[in-house]
C-alpha cells in the first residue's frame, strides 16, 4: 500500500461513522464509535439569603462523553473545588462556572448564578416573571416584569452580552451563538435570574 493511500486511511479514521476503503479489490471496513457529546450541568440559578448554604451542580453534573470525568468549579476569584457538586455560602451574588473534562480530553462548561438577597426580600409575595420560549432562537418575551426594570443577558462565561431597560416592548433578541445564557431582571425591589437555552 503506497504512502498516499496510508495517509488517506489515517484521515478517514479520524472521521465519525462507518467507512469502506477500496484498495486492489480488497475492502477494508472500519467502524468508528463516537460517544454522545459531553454536557456539563451546573444546576439551576438560585436565590438565597445571606448565611445560607446551597449545593451547586446537576444530578448528574456530567452526561455523555467518556468517563471518568474531571470537575473544576470556579468563580471570579479563581478555582474553588474539584467535586461534581459544590456546597457554597456566598455573602454576595456570585456567578459560578463548572468545567468538565472527560477521558478523551473533551471539555464542556456551564454556569450558575447564586443571587444573595436580604431576608425580607424573599418573603414577600410577587407574581413570577415569565420568559418564553425556552429554548429560544431569535427573540424571547418577558412578561410580568416591572416597567423600567434593567434586563441583562449574560453568557456561560459570565460575560455581559447586553443590558437594556424594559420600556414598552417585552421582546428581546438573543445572540446567534447557541448555548446557555442567564437573563437577569432587576427592579427597585428585587433581582431575579432565569436560565435560557439559545439554539
N, CA and C atoms as a LAMMPS dump frame, in Angstrom:
ITEM: TIMESTEP
0
ITEM: NUMBER OF ATOMS
597
ITEM: BOX BOUNDS ff ff ff
-5.0000000000000000e+02 5.0000000000000000e+02
-5.0000000000000000e+02 5.0000000000000000e+02
-5.0000000000000000e+02 5.0000000000000000e+02
ITEM: ATOMS id mol type element x y z
1 1 1 N 0.86 -1.169 0
2 1 2 C 0 0 0
3 1 3 C 0.902 1.226 0
4 2 1 N 0.696 2.145 -0.942
5 2 2 C 1.592 3.291 -1.019
6 2 3 C 1.278 4.322 0.072
7 3 1 N 2.189 5.282 0.258
8 3 2 C 2.059 6.281 1.336
9 3 3 C 0.815 7.142 1.193
10 4 1 N 0.42 7.493 -0.013
11 4 2 C -0.763 8.327 -0.226
12 4 3 C -2.016 7.618 0.269
13 5 1 N -2.133 6.311 -0.017
14 5 2 C -3.293 5.538 0.444
15 5 3 C -3.277 5.436 1.966
16 6 1 N -2.091 5.209 2.572
17 6 2 C -1.991 5.141 4.028
18 6 3 C -2.436 6.449 4.673
19 7 1 N -1.999 7.589 4.117
20 7 2 C -2.406 8.888 4.661
21 7 3 C -3.911 9.081 4.522
22 8 1 N -4.462 8.655 3.407
23 8 2 C -5.908 8.777 3.191
24 8 3 C -6.673 7.967 4.232
25 9 1 N -6.198 6.751 4.514
26 9 2 C -6.847 5.899 5.518
27 9 3 C -6.767 6.55 6.885
28 10 1 N -5.625 7.131 7.255
29 10 2 C -5.489 7.803 8.548
30 10 3 C -6.444 8.978 8.671
31 11 1 N -6.589 9.735 7.604
32 11 2 C -7.534 10.869 7.633
33 11 3 C -8.942 10.356 7.832
34 12 1 N -9.32 9.301 7.12
35 12 2 C -10.672 8.771 7.245
36 12 3 C -10.932 8.177 8.624
37 13 1 N -9.913 7.624 9.267
38 13 2 C -10.093 7.053 10.599
39 13 3 C -10.463 8.111 11.631
40 14 1 N -10.133 9.365 11.379
41 14 2 C -10.466 10.442 12.305
42 14 3 C -11.893 10.942 12.129
43 15 1 N -12.587 10.474 11.117
44 15 2 C -13.952 10.915 10.869
45 15 3 C -14.934 9.948 11.516
46 16 1 N -16.041 10.469 12.134
47 16 2 C -17.016 9.572 12.749
48 16 3 C -17.842 8.834 11.697
49 17 1 N -18.346 7.655 12.064
50 17 2 C -19.237 6.927 11.186
51 17 3 C -18.607 5.632 10.697
52 18 1 N -19.147 5.094 9.617
53 18 2 C -18.701 3.817 9.066
54 18 3 C -18.011 4.09 7.736
55 19 1 N -16.828 3.518 7.546
56 19 2 C -16.046 3.799 6.35
57 19 3 C -15.738 2.509 5.59
58 20 1 N -15.704 2.564 4.29
59 20 2 C -15.252 1.434 3.479
60 20 3 C -14.211 1.969 2.499
61 21 1 N -13.04 1.326 2.438
62 21 2 C -11.955 1.798 1.592
63 21 3 C -11.591 0.686 0.606
64 22 1 N -11.511 1.005 -0.687
65 22 2 C -11.154 0.039 -1.726
66 22 3 C -9.669 0.153 -2.042
67 23 1 N -8.965 -0.985 -2.066
68 23 2 C -7.552 -0.988 -2.397
69 23 3 C -7.267 -2.323 -3.069
70 24 1 N -6.946 -2.325 -4.317
71 24 2 C -6.606 -3.527 -5.077
72 24 3 C -7.664 -4.616 -4.893
73 25 1 N -8.929 -4.255 -5.055
74 25 2 C -10.078 -5.15 -4.962
75 25 3 C -10.266 -5.734 -3.564
76 26 1 N -9.705 -5.08 -2.557
77 26 2 C -9.894 -5.5 -1.169
78 26 3 C -10.68 -4.409 -0.455
79 27 1 N -11.695 -4.823 0.28
80 27 2 C -12.478 -3.841 1.024
81 27 3 C -12.033 -3.873 2.475
82 28 1 N -11.662 -2.725 2.97
83 28 2 C -11.302 -2.582 4.382
84 28 3 C -12.435 -1.811 5.038
85 29 1 N -13.066 -2.413 6.033
86 29 2 C -14.169 -1.752 6.733
87 29 3 C -13.697 -1.316 8.108
88 30 1 N -14.014 -0.082 8.43
89 30 2 C -13.62 0.468 9.725
90 30 3 C -14.862 1.055 10.371
91 31 1 N -15.172 0.645 11.596
92 31 2 C -16.291 1.208 12.346
93 31 3 C -15.727 2.093 13.447
94 32 1 N -16.181 3.322 13.494
95 32 2 C -15.718 4.273 14.496
96 32 3 C -16.883 4.579 15.426
97 33 1 N -16.674 4.348 16.715
98 33 2 C -17.731 4.613 17.694
99 33 3 C -17.531 6.006 18.279
100 34 1 N -18.535 6.837 18.17
101 34 2 C -18.467 8.205 18.67
102 34 3 C -19.403 8.332 19.867
103 35 1 N -18.87 8.664 21.067
104 35 2 C -19.754 8.809 22.228
105 35 3 C -20.638 10.045 22.077
106 36 1 N -21.723 10.083 22.875
107 36 2 C -22.558 11.271 22.904
108 36 3 C -21.717 12.465 23.339
109 37 1 N -22.122 13.664 22.921
110 37 2 C -21.392 14.874 23.291
111 37 3 C -21.377 15.038 24.808
112 38 1 N -20.264 15.541 25.318
113 38 2 C -20.127 15.81 26.738
114 38 3 C -20.949 17.039 27.092
115 39 1 N -21.747 16.944 28.166
116 39 2 C -22.597 18.052 28.616
117 39 3 C -22.336 18.29 30.094
118 40 1 N -22.1 19.547 30.467
119 40 2 C -21.933 19.94 31.87
120 40 3 C -23.237 20.562 32.363
121 41 1 N -23.618 20.266 33.616
122 41 2 C -24.824 20.837 34.22
123 41 3 C -24.465 21.419 35.578
124 42 1 N -24.366 22.75 35.644
125 42 2 C -24.028 23.438 36.9
126 42 3 C -25.24 23.584 37.806
127 43 1 N -26.422 23.179 37.338
128 43 2 C -27.635 23.298 38.138
129 43 3 C -28.399 24.569 37.805
130 44 1 N -29.511 24.754 38.51
131 44 2 C -30.384 25.916 38.291
132 44 3 C -29.876 27.125 39.07
133 45 1 N -30.128 28.325 38.531
134 45 2 C -29.838 29.547 39.269
135 45 3 C -30.657 29.546 40.56
136 46 1 N -30.094 30.136 41.614
137 46 2 C -30.764 30.107 42.907
138 46 3 C -30.734 31.478 43.547
139 47 1 N -31.759 31.747 44.329
140 47 2 C -31.838 32.975 45.119
141 47 3 C -31.87 32.554 46.579
142 48 1 N -30.935 33.097 47.373
143 48 2 C -30.829 32.726 48.773
144 48 3 C -30.688 33.975 49.627
145 49 1 N -30.781 33.797 50.929
146 49 2 C -30.462 34.869 51.865
147 49 3 C -29.025 34.667 52.325
148 50 1 N -28.419 35.713 52.888
149 50 2 C -27.048 35.585 53.373
150 50 3 C -26.997 34.542 54.486
151 51 1 N -25.835 33.959 54.711
152 51 2 C -25.618 32.89 55.7
153 51 3 C -26.383 31.613 55.357
154 52 1 N -26.69 31.396 54.075
155 52 2 C -27.352 30.172 53.631
156 52 3 C -26.366 29.382 52.767
157 53 1 N -26.344 28.07 52.951
158 53 2 C -25.506 27.202 52.126
159 53 3 C -26.368 26.566 51.055
160 54 1 N -25.838 26.52 49.831
161 54 2 C -26.568 25.944 48.714
162 54 3 C -25.619 25.009 47.965
163 55 1 N -26.159 23.912 47.41
164 55 2 C -25.342 22.954 46.659
165 55 3 C -25.505 23.202 45.168
166 56 1 N -24.378 23.334 44.486
167 56 2 C -24.359 23.588 43.047
168 56 3 C -24.116 22.29 42.296
169 57 1 N -24.584 22.223 41.064
170 57 2 C -24.335 21.07 40.196
171 57 3 C -25.589 20.26 39.973
172 58 1 N -25.746 19.772 38.746
173 58 2 C -26.904 18.965 38.395
174 58 3 C -26.77 17.546 38.93
175 59 1 N -27.782 16.75 38.665
176 59 2 C -27.784 15.352 39.094
177 59 3 C -28.088 14.478 37.882
178 60 1 N -27.088 14.079 37.112
179 60 2 C -25.655 14.213 37.35
180 60 3 C -25.112 15.536 36.801
181 61 1 N -23.912 15.9 37.23
182 61 2 C -23.277 17.129 36.75
183 61 3 C -22.683 16.942 35.358
184 62 1 N -22.393 15.682 34.979
185 62 2 C -21.813 15.394 33.655
186 62 3 C -22.607 14.293 32.971
187 63 1 N -22.861 14.483 31.663
188 63 2 C -23.523 13.475 30.839
189 63 3 C -22.763 13.368 29.53
190 64 1 N -22.821 12.174 28.919
191 64 2 C -22.181 11.977 27.621
192 64 3 C -20.678 11.857 27.76
193 65 1 N -19.978 11.992 26.643
194 65 2 C -18.536 11.859 26.66
195 65 3 C -18.116 10.477 27.122
196 66 1 N -16.902 10.354 27.601
197 66 2 C -16.35 9.098 28.098
198 66 3 C -15.778 9.333 29.485
199 67 1 N -16.351 8.657 30.501
200 67 2 C -15.833 8.775 31.857
201 67 3 C -14.498 8.055 31.981
202 68 1 N -13.747 8.34 33.034
203 68 2 C -14.109 9.198 34.157
204 68 3 C -14.043 10.676 33.789
205 69 1 N -14.665 11.504 34.656
206 69 2 C -14.722 12.94 34.432
207 69 3 C -13.867 13.67 35.472
208 70 1 N -13.314 14.809 35.079
209 70 2 C -12.606 15.703 35.999
210 70 3 C -13.418 16.993 36.068
211 71 1 N -13.704 17.446 37.296
212 71 2 C -14.559 18.602 37.538
213 71 3 C -13.716 19.76 38.063
214 72 1 N -14.073 20.989 37.643
215 72 2 C -13.403 22.172 38.175
216 72 3 C -14.423 23.298 38.312
217 73 1 N -14.68 23.704 39.555
218 73 2 C -15.582 24.818 39.847
219 73 3 C -14.756 26.08 40.056
220 74 1 N -15.248 27.2 39.54
221 74 2 C -14.555 28.474 39.75
222 74 3 C -15.572 29.597 39.837
223 75 1 N -15.117 30.713 40.406
224 75 2 C -15.894 31.963 40.4
225 75 3 C -14.933 33.081 40.024
226 76 1 N -15.328 34.321 40.211
227 76 2 C -14.484 35.437 39.782
228 76 3 C -13.174 35.513 40.562
229 77 1 N -13.079 34.798 41.69
230 77 2 C -11.851 34.804 42.486
231 77 3 C -10.896 33.678 42.104
232 78 1 N -11.346 32.707 41.293
233 78 2 C -10.489 31.602 40.885
234 78 3 C -11.139 30.258 41.13
235 79 1 N -10.319 29.206 41.143
236 79 2 C -10.808 27.835 41.333
237 79 3 C -11.226 27.64 42.786
238 80 1 N -12.4 27.002 42.986
239 80 2 C -12.895 26.79 44.352
240 80 3 C -13.081 25.314 44.697
241 81 1 N -12.989 24.394 43.722
242 81 2 C -13.167 22.983 44.06
243 81 3 C -13.153 22.072 42.854
244 82 1 N -13.072 20.752 43.164
245 82 2 C -12.928 19.743 42.12
246 82 3 C -13.933 18.611 42.272
247 83 1 N -15.1 18.862 42.845
248 83 2 C -16.128 17.839 43.04
249 83 3 C -17.268 18.047 42.045
250 84 1 N -18.072 17.01 41.765
251 84 2 C -19.212 17.185 40.862
252 84 3 C -20.225 18.193 41.412
253 85 1 N -20.448 18.188 42.719
254 85 2 C -21.391 19.111 43.349
255 85 3 C -20.659 19.864 44.449
256 86 1 N -20.86 21.179 44.502
257 86 2 C -20.155 22.027 45.47
258 86 3 C -21.154 22.716 46.386
259 87 1 N -20.856 22.721 47.685
260 87 2 C -21.645 23.476 48.655
261 87 3 C -20.976 24.833 48.836
262 88 1 N -21.742 25.908 48.634
263 88 2 C -21.197 27.265 48.749
264 88 3 C -22.1 28.112 49.636
265 89 1 N -21.507 29.128 50.259
266 89 2 C -22.241 30.077 51.105
267 89 3 C -21.773 31.485 50.76
268 90 1 N -22.137 32.001 49.584
269 90 2 C -21.633 33.328 49.212
270 90 3 C -22.269 34.428 50.065
271 91 1 N -21.506 35.467 50.34
272 91 2 C -22.032 36.606 51.093
273 91 3 C -22.627 37.659 50.159
274 92 1 N -22.29 37.553 48.866
275 92 2 C -22.876 38.446 47.859
276 92 3 C -23.18 37.625 46.607
277 93 1 N -23.958 38.166 45.716
278 93 2 C -24.349 37.447 44.497
279 93 3 C -23.101 37.049 43.709
280 94 1 N -23.068 35.78 43.277
281 94 2 C -21.859 35.232 42.661
282 94 3 C -22.224 34.331 41.493
283 95 1 N -21.432 34.418 40.422
284 95 2 C -21.547 33.507 39.284
285 95 3 C -20.499 32.415 39.449
286 96 1 N -20.913 31.157 39.257
287 96 2 C -20.018 30.011 39.361
288 96 3 C -19.974 29.303 38.013
289 97 1 N -18.792 28.807 37.638
290 97 2 C -18.612 28.093 36.377
291 97 3 C -18.108 26.687 36.667
292 98 1 N -18.74 25.707 36.011
293 98 2 C -18.322 24.31 36.108
294 98 3 C -17.712 23.907 34.769
295 99 1 N -16.443 23.484 34.795
296 99 2 C -15.765 22.963 33.598
297 99 3 C -15.524 21.475 33.822
298 100 1 N -15.957 20.649 32.869
299 100 2 C -15.799 19.198 32.976
300 100 3 C -14.959 18.714 31.807
301 101 1 N -13.974 17.874 32.112
302 101 2 C -13.138 17.25 31.086
303 101 3 C -13.292 15.739 31.202
304 102 1 N -13.485 15.066 30.057
305 102 2 C -13.642 13.615 30.1
306 102 3 C -12.342 12.907 29.714
307 103 1 N -12.392 11.578 29.644
308 103 2 C -11.214 10.755 29.352
309 103 3 C -10.589 11.096 27.998
310 104 1 N -11.417 11.536 27.041
311 104 2 C -10.919 11.897 25.711
312 104 3 C -10.422 13.332 25.631
313 105 1 N -10.358 14.022 26.787
314 105 2 C -9.936 15.42 26.909
315 105 3 C -10.899 16.386 26.227
316 106 1 N -12.172 15.962 26.066
317 106 2 C -13.214 16.877 25.616
318 106 3 C -13.66 17.686 26.83
319 107 1 N -14.048 18.944 26.632
320 107 2 C -14.433 19.821 27.732
321 107 3 C -15.812 20.411 27.485
322 108 1 N -16.599 20.497 28.546
323 108 2 C -17.909 21.154 28.5
324 108 3 C -17.975 22.119 29.681
325 109 1 N -18.674 23.249 29.477
326 109 2 C -18.745 24.301 30.5
327 109 3 C -20.191 24.722 30.689
328 110 1 N -20.574 24.968 31.938
329 110 2 C -21.894 25.511 32.269
330 110 3 C -21.707 26.46 33.444
331 111 1 N -22.637 27.377 33.616
332 111 2 C -22.53 28.315 34.733
333 111 3 C -23.858 28.425 35.456
334 112 1 N -23.781 28.903 36.676
335 112 2 C -24.954 29.079 37.523
336 112 3 C -24.738 30.343 38.354
337 113 1 N -25.826 31.043 38.656
338 113 2 C -25.739 32.259 39.469
339 113 3 C -26.461 32.021 40.784
340 114 1 N -25.805 32.408 41.869
341 114 2 C -26.429 32.394 43.186
342 114 3 C -26.615 33.852 43.589
343 115 1 N -27.873 34.256 43.646
344 115 2 C -28.238 35.641 43.978
345 115 3 C -28.498 35.704 45.483
346 116 1 N -27.78 36.588 46.177
347 116 2 C -27.939 36.745 47.619
348 116 3 C -28.751 38 47.871
349 117 1 N -29.85 37.827 48.617
350 117 2 C -30.737 38.952 48.914
351 117 3 C -30.972 39.058 50.414
352 118 1 N -31.406 40.244 50.828
353 118 2 C -31.784 40.43 52.232
354 118 3 C -32.964 39.518 52.53
355 119 1 N -33.039 39.001 53.744
356 119 2 C -34.062 38.003 54.078
357 119 3 C -35.478 38.505 53.849
358 120 1 N -35.758 39.768 54.052
359 120 2 C -37.11 40.304 53.86
360 120 3 C -37.547 40.296 52.407
361 121 1 N -36.583 40.358 51.466
362 121 2 C -36.933 40.408 50.045
363 121 3 C -37.497 39.086 49.554
364 122 1 N -37.079 37.975 50.165
365 122 2 C -37.551 36.673 49.701
366 122 3 C -38.934 36.331 50.228
367 123 1 N -39.334 36.966 51.309
368 123 2 C -40.583 36.566 51.946
369 123 3 C -41.823 37.188 51.311
370 124 1 N -41.669 38.29 50.585
371 124 2 C -42.868 38.931 50.054
372 124 3 C -43.393 38.19 48.83
373 125 1 N -44.696 38.2 48.665
374 125 2 C -45.333 37.523 47.53
375 125 3 C -45.232 38.408 46.293
376 126 1 N -44.861 37.804 45.18
377 126 2 C -44.777 38.532 43.92
378 126 3 C -45.082 37.562 42.791
379 127 1 N -45.797 38.047 41.783
380 127 2 C -46.102 37.21 40.632
381 127 3 C -44.798 36.906 39.905
382 128 1 N -44.512 35.636 39.646
383 128 2 C -43.236 35.295 38.994
384 128 3 C -43.165 35.83 37.567
385 129 1 N -41.963 36.204 37.185
386 129 2 C -41.699 36.687 35.826
387 129 3 C -41.681 35.495 34.876
388 130 1 N -42.273 35.655 33.698
389 130 2 C -42.28 34.603 32.68
390 130 3 C -41.336 34.995 31.545
391 131 1 N -40.526 34.037 31.107
392 131 2 C -39.659 34.231 29.941
393 131 3 C -39.898 33.063 29.005
394 132 1 N -40.271 33.359 27.778
395 132 2 C -40.571 32.306 26.812
396 132 3 C -40.302 32.803 25.403
397 133 1 N -40.119 31.93 24.406
398 133 2 C -39.99 30.481 24.531
399 133 3 C -38.627 30.133 25.122
400 134 1 N -38.504 28.934 25.615
401 134 2 C -37.243 28.444 26.151
402 134 3 C -37.195 26.946 25.93
403 135 1 N -36.373 26.447 25.038
404 135 2 C -35.278 27.058 24.294
405 135 3 C -35.76 28.123 23.305
406 136 1 N -34.823 29.011 22.909
407 136 2 C -35.168 30.155 22.078
408 136 3 C -34.165 30.29 20.943
409 137 1 N -34.653 30.803 19.814
410 137 2 C -33.769 31.261 18.741
411 137 3 C -34.411 32.516 18.186
412 138 1 N -33.628 33.551 18.048
413 138 2 C -34.166 34.822 17.546
414 138 3 C -34.512 35.767 18.674
415 139 1 N -35.746 35.648 19.213
416 139 2 C -36.203 36.56 20.269
417 139 3 C -36.93 35.802 21.363
418 140 1 N -36.9 36.382 22.575
419 140 2 C -37.699 35.85 23.667
420 140 3 C -38.538 36.976 24.251
421 141 1 N -39.59 36.613 24.964
422 141 2 C -40.523 37.573 25.553
423 141 3 C -40.432 37.498 27.071
424 142 1 N -40.502 38.661 27.722
425 142 2 C -40.553 38.74 29.182
426 142 3 C -41.916 39.293 29.558
427 143 1 N -42.621 38.58 30.436
428 143 2 C -43.913 39.042 30.945
429 143 3 C -43.849 39.187 32.454
430 144 1 N -44.668 40.091 32.972
431 144 2 C -44.842 40.341 34.405
432 144 3 C -43.659 41.037 35.061
433 145 1 N -42.745 41.588 34.28
434 145 2 C -41.647 42.371 34.855
435 145 3 C -42.102 43.824 34.983
436 146 1 N -41.586 44.516 35.974
437 146 2 C -41.942 45.907 36.209
438 146 3 C -41.347 46.794 35.127
439 147 1 N -42.166 47.726 34.594
440 147 2 C -41.67 48.665 33.59
441 147 3 C -40.531 49.468 34.214
442 148 1 N -39.442 49.638 33.455
443 148 2 C -38.265 50.332 33.962
444 148 3 C -37.225 49.38 34.547
445 149 1 N -37.532 48.077 34.584
446 149 2 C -36.559 47.095 35.085
447 149 3 C -35.346 47.043 34.17
448 150 1 N -34.186 46.783 34.761
449 150 2 C -32.976 46.561 33.976
450 150 3 C -32.925 45.087 33.601
451 151 1 N -32.754 44.811 32.313
452 151 2 C -32.662 43.438 31.808
453 151 3 C -31.238 43.233 31.297
454 152 1 N -30.548 42.205 31.812
455 152 2 C -29.183 41.899 31.374
456 152 3 C -29.153 40.484 30.817
457 153 1 N -28.368 40.287 29.762
458 153 2 C -28.146 38.956 29.207
459 153 3 C -26.671 38.619 29.421
460 154 1 N -26.409 37.47 30.087
461 154 2 C -25.051 37.074 30.451
462 154 3 C -24.778 35.703 29.828
463 155 1 N -23.593 35.543 29.224
464 155 2 C -23.274 34.253 28.594
465 155 3 C -22.712 33.272 29.622
466 156 1 N -22.37 32.053 29.174
467 156 2 C -21.939 30.981 30.078
468 156 3 C -20.611 31.271 30.766
469 157 1 N -19.831 32.215 30.233
470 157 2 C -18.557 32.565 30.87
471 157 3 C -18.722 33.681 31.895
472 158 1 N -19.959 34.206 32.024
473 158 2 C -20.204 35.31 32.953
474 158 3 C -20.055 36.675 32.306
475 159 1 N -19.823 36.71 30.999
476 159 2 C -19.637 37.972 30.28
477 159 3 C -20.994 38.597 29.957
478 160 1 N -21.11 39.902 30.185
479 160 2 C -22.329 40.639 29.864
480 160 3 C -22.451 40.775 28.348
481 161 1 N -23.552 40.24 27.775
482 161 2 C -23.791 40.33 26.329
483 161 3 C -24.447 41.659 26.008
484 162 1 N -25.504 41.999 26.744
485 162 2 C -26.161 43.296 26.609
486 162 3 C -26.955 43.601 27.866
487 163 1 N -27.279 44.904 28.021
488 163 2 C -28.109 45.348 29.134
489 163 3 C -29.086 46.381 28.593
490 164 1 N -30.375 46.226 28.935
491 164 2 C -31.412 47.113 28.417
492 164 3 C -32.39 47.462 29.528
493 165 1 N -33.169 48.499 29.293
494 165 2 C -34.22 48.892 30.233
495 165 3 C -35.552 48.493 29.621
496 166 1 N -36.394 47.834 30.429
497 166 2 C -37.714 47.405 29.957
498 166 3 C -38.584 48.637 29.771
499 167 1 N -38.998 48.869 28.506
500 167 2 C -39.854 50.022 28.203
501 167 3 C -41.198 49.499 27.739
502 168 1 N -41.636 49.907 26.564
503 168 2 C -42.932 49.457 26.068
504 168 3 C -42.91 48.03 25.561
505 169 1 N -41.774 47.601 25.004
506 169 2 C -41.708 46.258 24.43
507 169 3 C -41.172 45.265 25.448
508 170 1 N -41.558 44.028 25.298
509 170 2 C -41.055 42.994 26.192
510 170 3 C -40.344 41.899 25.4
511 171 1 N -40.027 42.171 24.118
512 171 2 C -39.326 41.191 23.284
513 171 3 C -37.865 41.6 23.158
514 172 1 N -36.972 40.606 23.31
515 172 2 C -35.549 40.868 23.278
516 172 3 C -34.859 39.855 22.375
517 173 1 N -33.817 40.309 21.667
518 173 2 C -33.069 39.447 20.753
519 173 3 C -31.984 38.693 21.505
520 174 1 N -31.673 37.489 20.997
521 174 2 C -30.587 36.693 21.566
522 174 3 C -29.454 36.617 20.555
523 175 1 N -28.227 36.341 21.02
524 175 2 C -27.108 36.2 20.084
525 175 3 C -27.277 34.963 19.207
526 176 1 N -26.532 34.92 18.116
527 176 2 C -26.592 33.769 17.219
528 176 3 C -25.88 32.558 17.8
529 177 1 N -24.9 32.776 18.698
530 177 2 C -24.13 31.66 19.264
531 177 3 C -25.017 30.841 20.2
532 178 1 N -25.176 29.536 19.919
533 178 2 C -26.002 28.704 20.795
534 178 3 C -25.327 28.478 22.14
535 179 1 N -26.142 28.148 23.142
536 179 2 C -25.603 27.854 24.471
537 179 3 C -26.558 28.283 25.563
538 180 1 N -26.073 28.207 26.804
539 180 2 C -26.844 28.603 27.974
540 180 3 C -26.537 30.065 28.283
541 181 1 N -27.58 30.852 28.499
542 181 2 C -27.45 32.26 28.878
543 181 3 C -28.302 32.508 30.121
544 182 1 N -27.949 33.562 30.848
545 182 2 C -28.718 33.955 32.026
546 182 3 C -29.343 35.318 31.75
547 183 1 N -30.661 35.408 32.002
548 183 2 C -31.37 36.687 31.913
549 183 3 C -31.529 37.187 33.342
550 184 1 N -30.977 38.357 33.625
551 184 2 C -31.037 38.966 34.951
552 184 3 C -32.03 40.121 34.882
553 185 1 N -33.066 40.074 35.734
554 185 2 C -34.102 41.119 35.743
555 185 3 C -34.018 41.84 37.08
556 186 1 N -33.692 43.158 37.046
557 186 2 C -33.548 43.965 38.257
558 186 3 C -34.576 45.081 38.264
559 187 1 N -35.376 45.151 39.348
560 187 2 C -36.237 46.313 39.542
561 187 3 C -35.87 46.957 40.869
562 188 1 N -36.682 47.908 41.349
563 188 2 C -36.35 48.643 42.571
564 188 3 C -36.368 47.748 43.808
565 189 1 N -37.096 46.628 43.77
566 189 2 C -37.261 45.795 44.957
567 189 3 C -36.625 44.426 44.853
568 190 1 N -36.301 43.971 43.676
569 190 2 C -35.976 42.561 43.514
570 190 3 C -34.989 42.349 42.374
571 191 1 N -34.286 41.211 42.42
572 191 2 C -33.438 40.751 41.328
573 191 3 C -33.773 39.283 41.107
574 192 1 N -34.094 38.908 39.866
575 192 2 C -34.354 37.516 39.558
576 192 3 C -33.47 37.088 38.402
577 193 1 N -33.101 35.808 38.402
578 193 2 C -32.282 35.258 37.318
579 193 3 C -33.033 34.115 36.665
580 194 1 N -32.861 34.004 35.364
581 194 2 C -33.56 32.991 34.579
582 194 3 C -32.588 32.43 33.553
583 195 1 N -32.454 31.109 33.502
584 195 2 C -31.563 30.457 32.551
585 195 3 C -32.34 30.173 31.266
586 196 1 N -31.757 30.531 30.112
587 196 2 C -32.391 30.21 28.827
588 196 3 C -31.394 29.461 27.957
589 197 1 N -31.914 28.626 27.072
590 197 2 C -31.096 27.863 26.117
591 197 3 C -31.296 28.476 24.747
592 198 1 N -30.216 28.976 24.157
593 198 2 C -30.275 29.545 22.795
594 198 3 C -29.858 28.471 21.816
595 199 1 N -30.727 28.225 20.833
596 199 2 C -30.459 27.175 19.819
597 199 3 C -29.955 27.792 18.547
